[in-house]
Amino acid sequence: LTRGFPNLFFVRAFSAGDPHKNEKATEDPFKTIFVGRLSFFVDENVLRREFEKYGKVKDVKMVFDSEGRPRGYAFIEYEDENGAKEAYHHADGRRILDKHVVVDVERGRTVKEWRPRSMGGGKGRGRFARPKKGERELGHVQWVE
């Protein structure tokens, strides 16, 4: 079940629900970063070692599916907000076990009405909000040609 990583803290990924009510989430969302596109061979110790460069890491929560397989992302909580800010500004795009990772702030509990990409949300407009063929967008207004 642990796939060779006996000390991992299992966080069951939720498909729907309120992230404010997730009892397995980190304590302070403003001291937490999201790390995505992780190799499936990354464990908590590797993440802790890579992200201690930016500040004192308080907790690492890797996310697994219901069968114990890694989902490819984790949440890292720092002792203070400065560590999270440093990691957010400097760790995005770093290589960890031969994969470029994505680092972002935790948005589930800090941005009102935010939804994960799997539920139609995420950062930016997404591919479904692009103008249709024959339309062009100027600022926030779409013009039909």
Secondary structure as the mmCIF struct_conf table of DSSP 4:
data_model
#
loop_
_struct_conf.conf_type_id
_struct_conf.id
_struct_conf.beg_label_comp_id
_struct_conf.beg_label_asym_id
_struct_conf.beg_label_seq_id
_struct_conf.end_label_comp_id
_struct_conf.end_label_asym_id
_struct_conf.end_label_seq_id
TURN_TY1_P TURN_TY1_P1 ARG A 3 GLY A 4
TURN_TY1_P TURN_TY1_P2 PRO A 6 ASN A 7
HELX_LH_PP_P HELX_LH_PP_P1 LEU A 8 PHE A 9
STRN STRN1 PHE A 10 ARG A 12
HELX_LH_PP_P HELX_LH_PP_P2 ALA A 13 PHE A 14
BEND BEND1 SER A 15 GLY A 17
HELX_RH_3T_P HELX_RH_3T_P1 PRO A 19 LYS A 21
TURN_TY1_P TURN_TY1_P3 GLU A 23 LYS A 24
BEND BEND2 ALA A 25 ALA A 25
BEND BEND3 GLU A 27 GLU A 27
HELX_RH_3T_P HELX_RH_3T_P2 PRO A 29 LYS A 31
STRN STRN2 THR A 32 GLY A 36
BEND BEND4 ARG A 37 ARG A 37
TURN_TY1_P TURN_TY1_P4 PHE A 40 PHE A 41
HELX_RH_AL_P HELX_RH_AL_P1 GLU A 44 PHE A 51
HELX_RH_3T_P HELX_RH_3T_P3 GLU A 52 TYR A 54
BEND BEND5 GLY A 55 GLY A 55
STRN STRN3 VAL A 57 PHE A 64
TURN_TY1_P TURN_TY1_P5 SER A 66 GLU A 67
BEND BEND6 GLY A 68 GLY A 68
STRN STRN4 PRO A 70 TYR A 78
BEND BEND7 GLU A 79 ASP A 80
HELX_RH_AL_P HELX_RH_AL_P2 GLU A 81 HIS A 90
BEND BEND8 ALA A 91 ALA A 91
TURN_TY1_P TURN_TY1_P6 ASP A 92 GLY A 93
STRN STRN5 ARG A 95 ILE A 96
TURN_TY1_P TURN_TY1_P7 LEU A 97 ASP A 98
STRN STRN6 LYS A 99 HIS A 100
STRN STRN7 VAL A 102 VAL A 105
TURN_TY1_P TURN_TY1_P8 GLY A 108 THR A 110
BEND BEND9 VAL A 111 VAL A 111
TURN_TY1_P TURN_TY1_P9 LYS A 112 GLU A 113
HELX_RH_3T_P HELX_RH_3T_P4 ARG A 117 MET A 119
TURN_TY1_P TURN_TY1_P10 GLY A 120 GLY A 120
BEND BEND10 GLY A 122 GLY A 124
HELX_RH_3T_P HELX_RH_3T_P5 ARG A 127 ALA A 129
BEND BEND11 ARG A 130 ARG A 130
HELX_LH_PP_P HELX_LH_PP_P3 PRO A 131 LYS A 132
TURN_TY1_P TURN_TY1_P11 LYS A 133 GLY A 134
STRN STRN8 GLU A 135 LEU A 138
TURN_TY1_P TURN_TY1_P12 GLY A 139 HIS A 140
STRN STRN9 VAL A 141 VAL A 144
#
